[in-house]
Each structure stands twice: as structure tokens, then as C-alpha cells.
């Protein structure tokens, strides 16, 4: 089994890179695990309290469970991956069954901030993009998918996203084995990354 970690700032194009990686690798050989499913369950909080959750801080992630699940998959054991909703800030009662695949793609903005997680990742890729490009994607995503107003998105970006990116996410670029500039538009870098994954599998 090979674990590929894809990190990068919010709105950098990680989802596009992951989709292109999945399409370039052998069919049914890949399972994608998102850090976002492992946010701590805060469904018990009030709407006002949920609005203040800092999703860009490492403390918001239940890393122990994520590490445990990856270790189980590596041992050949199936897991029940949680489902998380940004609208309710809670985990669903349902889970997603994941059987051990040949390749795990682990993606998330904070996955390189945890030392135990980094040790489990065989190849680390950091998706890089200009701050203004990331902000435009964040505005579009948060309005369409998370029900925020334009003003709320900008306030959230200024209060949480930008400072947390500078403090926690940008510094983890030094852990990357490969940096993918220009986000999901860089097909050459994605092809190189896919080739490296295939080479490791053959070994």
C-alpha cells in the first residue's frame, strides 16, 4: 500500500489535483480520504458558537482517529470513515466503509502539520496557488456550498483563513517531496506525481 498526501492552502486546487490523480491511476486501485471528514464533532454547539469554529487550526481535527484509520488500512483492515457536515458542524450517524486499497490519497489543508501523520505518508505533495486565486475559489465555494454571504466569507477569510494559512499551512511546504504550482491547472506536475506513484507501486 502507498499513501499519497496532498496538502495546500484552502482554495489552492487540491480537489482538482486529486480528481486528476484518481483518473490517471489504475481503476479501482485508489481510495480518497479527506481530512475534512475528521473534523471534531461540534453539533452540540449553538449556531453562534459554530460560526466561531476555526476550521483552519490543527486543533479542529481529530488526528488520533485519522492516524488510527490509516494504520488499520495499512494492516489490511477495513474502516468506517466518518461523514462531516459544514452546515451542522456535526458528524452523521452514517459512515463510509473503506476497504484497504493499493493507493490511498489523503488530502487536506492541515495533514502535514501532524508529525504522526507525516510519518505514515509515503509521498507528500503541496499544491501551491496565488493568494488571490485561492480567495476567489474560497468566495465561490463558501457562498455556493456553505451558505455564507459575501461579507461573511471575507470576514471569515480575514479572521481565520489568512492568518492560519501563514501560521500553520504555508510552513508545511518544507515537508513536501513535490510542489505543484498553479494548483490543479499544472498538468505536467500532476503527471510527474502520478508517474512517481506508479513507480513506487511497481517497486
Phi and psi in degrees as GROMACS dihedral restraints (atoms count N, CA, C in turn):
[ dihedral_restraints ]
;  ai    aj    ak    al  type     phi  dphi    fc
    3     4     5     6     1  -122.4    20    10
    4     5     6     7     1   133.2    20    10
    6     7     8     9     1  -109.8    20    10
    7     8     9    10     1   119.0    20    10
    9    10    11    12     1  -104.4    20    10
   10    11    12    13     1   123.5    20    10
   12    13    14    15     1  -102.3    20    10
   13    14    15    16     1   128.2    20    10
   15    16    17    18     1  -121.0    20    10
   16    17    18    19     1   110.8    20    10
   18    19    20    21     1  -116.4    20    10
   19    20    21    22     1  -178.6    20    10
   21    22    23    24     1   144.1    20    10
   22    23    24    25     1   163.5    20    10
   24    25    26    27     1   -65.6    20    10
   25    26    27    28     1   161.2    20    10
   27    28    29    30     1   -58.4    20    10
   28    29    30    31     1   130.1    20    10
   30    31    32    33     1    80.3    20    10
   31    32    33    34     1    13.5    20    10
   33    34    35    36     1   -81.1    20    10
   34    35    36    37     1   -16.0    20    10
   36    37    38    39     1   108.8    20    10
   37    38    39    40     1    18.3    20    10
   39    40    41    42     1   -58.3    20    10
   40    41    42    43     1   -43.2    20    10
   42    43    44    45     1   -59.7    20    10
   43    44    45    46     1   -41.0    20    10
   45    46    47    48     1   -65.1    20    10
   46    47    48    49     1   -43.2    20    10
   48    49    50    51     1   -61.5    20    10
   49    50    51    52     1   -44.0    20    10
   51    52    53    54     1   -61.0    20    10
   52    53    54    55     1   -45.6    20    10
   54    55    56    57     1   -60.6    20    10
   55    56    57    58     1   -42.8    20    10
   57    58    59    60     1   -68.2    20    10
   58    59    60    61     1   -35.3    20    10
   60    61    62    63     1   -65.2    20    10
   61    62    63    64     1   -45.9    20    10
   63    64    65    66     1   -59.3    20    10
   64    65    66    67     1   -42.0    20    10
   66    67    68    69     1   -68.5    20    10
   67    68    69    70     1   -24.8    20    10
   69    70    71    72     1   -92.2    20    10
   70    71    72    73     1    -9.1    20    10
   72    73    74    75     1  -102.5    20    10
   73    74    75    76     1   162.2    20    10
   75    76    77    78     1   -53.8    20    10
   76    77    78    79     1   136.9    20    10
   78    79    80    81     1   -60.4    20    10
   79    80    81    82     1   139.9    20    10
   81    82    83    84     1    65.1    20    10
   82    83    84    85     1    16.0    20    10
   84    85    86    87     1  -100.8    20    10
   85    86    87    88     1    -7.2    20    10
   87    88    89    90     1  -118.8    20    10
   88    89    90    91     1   138.5    20    10
   90    91    92    93     1  -121.7    20    10
   91    92    93    94     1   133.0    20    10
   93    94    95    96     1  -101.7    20    10
   94    95    96    97     1   126.0    20    10
   96    97    98    99     1  -117.9    20    10
   97    98    99   100     1   122.2    20    10
   99   100   101   102     1   -99.2    20    10
  100   101   102   103     1   134.5    20    10
  102   103   104   105     1   -54.8    20    10
  103   104   105   106     1   -32.7    20    10
  105   106   107   108     1   -60.6    20    10
  106   107   108   109     1   -26.6    20    10
  108   109   110   111     1   -72.5    20    10
  109   110   111   112     1   -12.6    20    10
  111   112   113   114     1  -107.1    20    10
  112   113   114   115     1    17.0    20    10
  114   115   116   117     1   -63.2    20    10
  115   116   117   118     1   145.2    20    10
  117   118   119   120     1   -63.5    20    10
  118   119   120   121     1   144.3    20    10
  120   121   122   123     1   -73.3    20    10
  121   122   123   124     1   114.4    20    10
  123   124   125   126     1  -121.1    20    10
  124   125   126   127     1    28.4    20    10
  126   127   128   129     1   -65.1    20    10
  127   128   129   130     1   -17.7    20    10
  129   130   131   132     1   -79.0    20    10
  130   131   132   133     1   -11.6    20    10
  132   133   134   135     1   -79.2    20    10
  133   134   135   136     1   157.7    20    10
  135   136   137   138     1   -73.4    20    10
  136   137   138   139     1   166.6    20    10
  138   139   140   141     1   -59.4    20    10
  139   140   141   142     1   -38.6    20    10
  141   142   143   144     1   -65.9    20    10
  142   143   144   145     1   -40.9    20    10
  144   145   146   147     1   -69.9    20    10
  145   146   147   148     1   -38.4    20    10
  147   148   149   150     1   -64.5    20    10
  148   149   150   151     1   -32.8    20    10
  150   151   152   153     1   -66.1    20    10
  151   152   153   154     1   -18.7    20    10
  153   154   155   156     1   -98.4    20    10
  154   155   156   157     1     2.5    20    10
  156   157   158   159     1   -66.5    20    10
  157   158   159   160     1   132.7    20    10
  159   160   161   162     1   -95.7    20    10
  160   161   162   163     1    93.2    20    10
  162   163   164   165     1   -72.7    20    10
  163   164   165   166     1    -8.1    20    10
  165   166   167   168     1  -101.0    20    10
  166   167   168   169     1     9.1    20    10
  168   169   170   171     1  -104.1    20    10
  169   170   171   172     1   138.7    20    10
  171   172   173   174     1   -55.9    20    10
  172   173   174   175     1   -27.8    20    10
  174   175   176   177     1   -66.9    20    10
  175   176   177   178     1   -12.6    20    10
  177   178   179   180     1   -81.3    20    10
  178   179   180   181     1   -10.1    20    10
  180   181   182   183     1  -102.9    20    10
  181   182   183   184     1   138.0    20    10
  183   184   185   186     1   -86.9    20    10
  184   185   186   187     1    77.4    20    10
  186   187   188   189     1   -62.7    20    10
  187   188   189   190     1   -34.0    20    10
  189   190   191   192     1   -58.9    20    10
  190   191   192   193     1   -41.8    20    10
  192   193   194   195     1   -69.4    20    10
  193   194   195   196     1   -40.1    20    10
  195   196   197   198     1   -62.9    20    10
  196   197   198   199     1   -45.1    20    10
  198   199   200   201     1   -62.3    20    10
  199   200   201   202     1   -44.5    20    10
  201   202   203   204     1   -58.9    20    10
  202   203   204   205     1   -43.9    20    10
  204   205   206   207     1   -65.2    20    10
  205   206   207   208     1   -41.1    20    10
  207   208   209   210     1   -65.6    20    10
  208   209   210   211     1   -39.4    20    10
  210   211   212   213     1   -64.8    20    10
  211   212   213   214     1   -38.5    20    10
  213   214   215   216     1   -63.9    20    10
  214   215   216   217     1   -45.2    20    10
  216   217   218   219     1   -61.7    20    10
  217   218   219   220     1   -40.5    20    10
  219   220   221   222     1   -65.0    20    10
  220   221   222   223     1   -28.8    20    10
  222   223   224   225     1   -82.7    20    10
  223   224   225   226     1    -3.1    20    10
  225   226   227   228     1    92.4    20    10
  226   227   228   229     1    12.9    20    10
  228   229   230   231     1  -100.2    20    10
  229   230   231   232     1   140.7    20    10
  231   232   233   234     1   -75.3    20    10
  232   233   234   235     1   155.1    20    10
  234   235   236   237     1  -126.4    20    10
  235   236   237   238     1   164.7    20    10
  237   238   239   240     1  -113.3    20    10
  238   239   240   241     1    97.6    20    10
  240   241   242   243     1   -74.7    20    10
  241   242   243   244     1   132.0    20    10
  243   244   245   246     1   -69.6    20    10
  244   245   246   247     1   161.5    20    10
  246   247   248   249     1  -118.5    20    10
  247   248   249   250     1   127.4    20    10
  249   250   251   252     1  -119.6    20    10
  250   251   252   253     1   140.7    20    10
  252   253   254   255     1  -113.6    20    10
  253   254   255   256     1   125.3    20    10
  255   256   257   258     1   -69.3    20    10
  256   257   258   259     1   -25.4    20    10
  258   259   260   261     1   -72.8    20    10
  259   260   261   262     1   -39.0    20    10
  261   262   263   264     1  -102.0    20    10
  262   263   264   265     1   -12.4    20    10
  264   265   266   267     1    58.6    20    10
  265   266   267   268     1    30.5    20    10
  267   268   269   270     1  -131.2    20    10
  268   269   270   271     1   160.5    20    10
  270   271   272   273     1   -89.3    20    10
  271   272   273   274     1   143.5    20    10
  273   274   275   276     1   -75.2    20    10
  274   275   276   277     1   159.4    20    10
  276   277   278   279     1   -68.8    20    10
  277   278   279   280     1   -31.1    20    10
  279   280   281   282     1   -76.4    20    10
  280   281   282   283     1   156.9    20    10
  282   283   284   285     1  -131.1    20    10
  283   284   285   286     1   168.9    20    10
  285   286   287   288     1  -109.4    20    10
  286   287   288   289     1   117.6    20    10
  288   289   290   291     1   -72.3    20    10
  289   290   291   292     1   132.5    20    10
  291   292   293   294     1  -127.7    20    10
  292   293   294   295     1   120.0    20    10
  294   295   296   297     1   -90.5    20    10
  295   296   297   298     1   152.8    20    10
  297   298   299   300     1   -59.4    20    10
  298   299   300   301     1   120.3    20    10
  300   301   302   303     1  -100.3    20    10
  301   302   303   304     1   179.1    20    10
  303   304   305   306     1   -72.4    20    10
  304   305   306   307     1   -38.2    20    10
  306   307   308   309     1  -129.7    20    10
  307   308   309   310     1   132.4    20    10
  309   310   311   312     1  -110.6    20    10
  310   311   312   313     1   127.1    20    10
  312   313   314   315     1  -103.3    20    10
  313   314   315   316     1   112.4    20    10
  315   316   317   318     1  -101.6    20    10
  316   317   318   319     1   121.6    20    10
  318   319   320   321     1  -128.4    20    10
  319   320   321   322     1   146.7    20    10
  321   322   323   324     1   165.1    20    10
  322   323   324   325     1   155.9    20    10
  324   325   326   327     1   -69.9    20    10
  325   326   327   328     1   -24.5    20    10
  327   328   329   330     1  -114.1    20    10
  328   329   330   331     1     8.7    20    10
  330   331   332   333     1   -67.6    20    10
  331   332   333   334     1   -23.7    20    10
  333   334   335   336     1   -88.6    20    10
  334   335   336   337     1    -0.7    20    10
  336   337   338   339     1   -83.0    20    10
  337   338   339   340     1   -13.1    20    10
  339   340   341   342     1  -106.7    20    10
  340   341   342   343     1   120.5    20    10
  342   343   344   345     1   -63.4    20    10
  343   344   345   346     1   -40.8    20    10
  345   346   347   348     1   -63.9    20    10
  346   347   348   349     1   -38.0    20    10
  348   349   350   351     1   -69.2    20    10
  349   350   351   352     1   -42.2    20    10
  351   352   353   354     1   -58.6    20    10
  352   353   354   355     1   -36.6    20    10
  354   355   356   357     1   -65.3    20    10
  355   356   357   358     1   -27.4    20    10
  357   358   359   360     1   -83.2    20    10
  358   359   360   361     1   -18.4    20    10
  360   361   362   363     1   -86.9    20    10
  361   362   363   364     1   125.5    20    10
  363   364   365   366     1   -80.2    20    10
  364   365   366   367     1   -40.7    20    10
  366   367   368   369     1  -130.0    20    10
  367   368   369   370     1   127.1    20    10
  369   370   371   372     1  -111.6    20    10
  370   371   372   373     1   125.3    20    10
  372   373   374   375     1  -121.7    20    10
  373   374   375   376     1   135.4    20    10
  375   376   377   378     1  -113.9    20    10
  376   377   378   379     1   118.4    20    10
  378   379   380   381     1   -87.7    20    10
  379   380   381   382     1   120.4    20    10
  381   382   383   384     1  -110.2    20    10
  382   383   384   385     1   145.1    20    10
  384   385   386   387     1  -156.3    20    10
  385   386   387   388     1   154.7    20    10
  387   388   389   390     1   -62.1    20    10
  388   389   390   391     1   147.9    20    10
  390   391   392   393     1   -60.4    20    10
  391   392   393   394     1   -37.7    20    10
  393   394   395   396     1   -69.7    20    10
  394   395   396   397     1   -35.2    20    10
  396   397   398   399     1   -65.4    20    10
  397   398   399   400     1   -41.5    20    10
  399   400   401   402     1   -64.5    20    10
  400   401   402   403     1   -41.8    20    10
  402   403   404   405     1   -62.0    20    10
  403   404   405   406     1   -41.9    20    10
  405   406   407   408     1   -61.7    20    10
  406   407   408   409     1   -41.1    20    10
  408   409   410   411     1   -67.7    20    10
  409   410   411   412     1   -38.8    20    10
  411   412   413   414     1   -63.3    20    10
  412   413   414   415     1   -43.5    20    10
  414   415   416   417     1   -59.5    20    10
  415   416   417   418     1   -48.5    20    10
  417   418   419   420     1   -62.9    20    10
  418   419   420   421     1   -45.7    20    10
  420   421   422   423     1   -65.8    20    10
  421   422   423   424     1   -47.4    20    10
  423   424   425   426     1   -68.6    20    10
  424   425   426   427     1   -31.1    20    10
  426   427   428   429     1   -74.0    20    10
  427   428   429   430     1   -45.1    20    10
  429   430   431   432     1   -78.0    20    10
  430   431   432   433     1   -38.1    20    10
  432   433   434   435     1  -105.0    20    10
  433   434   435   436     1   -25.0    20    10
  435   436   437   438     1  -116.5    20    10
  436   437   438   439     1     5.5    20    10
  438   439   440   441     1    68.3    20    10
  439   440   441   442     1    22.7    20    10
  441   442   443   444     1   -91.1    20    10
  442   443   444   445     1   150.8    20    10
  444   445   446   447     1   -80.1    20    10
  445   446   447   448     1   166.1    20    10
  447   448   449   450     1   -58.1    20    10
  448   449   450   451     1   -43.7    20    10
  450   451   452   453     1   -64.5    20    10
  451   452   453   454     1   -40.3    20    10
  453   454   455   456     1   -64.1    20    10
  454   455   456   457     1   -39.2    20    10
  456   457   458   459     1   -62.9    20    10
  457   458   459   460     1   -45.4    20    10
  459   460   461   462     1   -65.4    20    10
  460   461   462   463     1   -41.2    20    10
  462   463   464   465     1   -63.3    20    10
  463   464   465   466     1   -42.0    20    10
  465   466   467   468     1   -66.1    20    10
  466   467   468   469     1   -39.7    20    10
  468   469   470   471     1   -62.3    20    10
  469   470   471   472     1   -45.7    20    10
  471   472   473   474     1   -68.8    20    10
  472   473   474   475     1   -36.8    20    10
  474   475   476   477     1   -81.3    20    10
  475   476   477   478     1   -41.1    20    10
  477   478   479   480     1  -117.1    20    10
  478   479   480   481     1   -55.4    20    10
  480   481   482   483     1   -62.3    20    10
  481   482   483   484     1   -53.2    20    10
  483   484   485   486     1   -64.2    20    10
  484   485   486   487     1   -51.5    20    10
  486   487   488   489     1   -64.0    20    10
  487   488   489   490     1   -36.5    20    10
  489   490   491   492     1   -69.8    20    10
  490   491   492   493     1   -34.5    20    10
  492   493   494   495     1   -61.6    20    10
  493   494   495   496     1   -46.0    20    10
  495   496   497   498     1   -68.0    20    10
  496   497   498   499     1   -35.7    20    10
  498   499   500   501     1   -82.3    20    10
  499   500   501   502     1   -40.2    20    10
  501   502   503   504     1  -114.9    20    10
  502   503   504   505     1   -40.2    20    10
  504   505   506   507     1   -86.9    20    10
  505   506   507   508     1   -52.1    20    10
  507   508   509   510     1   -54.8    20    10
  508   509   510   511     1   -41.8    20    10
  510   511   512   513     1   -63.4    20    10
  511   512   513   514     1   -22.7    20    10
  513   514   515   516     1   -76.6    20    10
  514   515   516   517     1    -4.1    20    10
  516   517   518   519     1   -58.3    20    10
  517   518   519   520     1   -27.4    20    10
  519   520   521   522     1   -69.0    20    10
  520   521   522   523     1   -16.9    20    10
  522   523   524   525     1   -85.1    20    10
  523   524   525   526     1    -9.5    20    10
  525   526   527   528     1   -73.1    20    10
  526   527   528   529     1   140.6    20    10
  528   529   530   531     1   -81.1    20    10
  529   530   531   532     1   -29.6    20    10
  531   532   533   534     1  -144.6    20    10
  532   533   534   535     1   139.3    20    10
  534   535   536   537     1  -109.0    20    10
  535   536   537   538     1   131.1    20    10
  537   538   539   540     1  -104.7    20    10
  538   539   540   541     1    95.8    20    10
  540   541   542   543     1   -74.6    20    10
  541   542   543   544     1   160.2    20    10
  543   544   545   546     1    67.3    20    10
  544   545   546   547     1    20.7    20    10
  546   547   548   549     1    58.5    20    10
  547   548   549   550     1  -143.0    20    10
  549   550   551   552     1   -73.1    20    10
  550   551   552   553     1    -3.7    20    10
  552   553   554   555     1   -83.4    20    10
  553   554   555   556     1    -9.6    20    10
  555   556   557   558     1   -89.9    20    10
  556   557   558   559     1    83.0    20    10
  558   559   560   561     1   -66.4    20    10
  559   560   561   562     1   -30.8    20    10
  561   562   563   564     1   -66.3    20    10
  562   563   564   565     1   -46.7    20    10
  564   565   566   567     1   -63.7    20    10
  565   566   567   568     1   -38.4    20    10
  567   568   569   570     1   -66.3    20    10
  568   569   570   571     1   -39.2    20    10
  570   571   572   573     1   -63.8    20    10
  571   572   573   574     1   -40.8    20    10
  573   574   575   576     1   -62.4    20    10
  574   575   576   577     1   -43.2    20    10
  576   577   578   579     1   -63.5    20    10
  577   578   579   580     1   -44.1    20    10
  579   580   581   582     1   -63.0    20    10
  580   581   582   583     1   -39.5    20    10
  582   583   584   585     1   -63.7    20    10
  583   584   585   586     1   -38.7    20    10
  585   586   587   588     1   -66.0    20    10
  586   587   588   589     1   -40.3    20    10
  588   589   590   591     1   -63.1    20    10
  589   590   591   592     1   -44.4    20    10
  591   592   593   594     1   -64.0    20    10
  592   593   594   595     1   -37.9    20    10
  594   595   596   597     1   -63.6    20    10
  595   596   597   598     1   -43.8    20    10
  597   598   599   600     1   -64.1    20    10
  598   599   600   601     1   -36.0    20    10
  600   601   602   603     1   -65.4    20    10
  601   602   603   604     1   -40.4    20    10
  603   604   605   606     1   -65.1    20    10
  604   605   606   607     1   -31.3    20    10
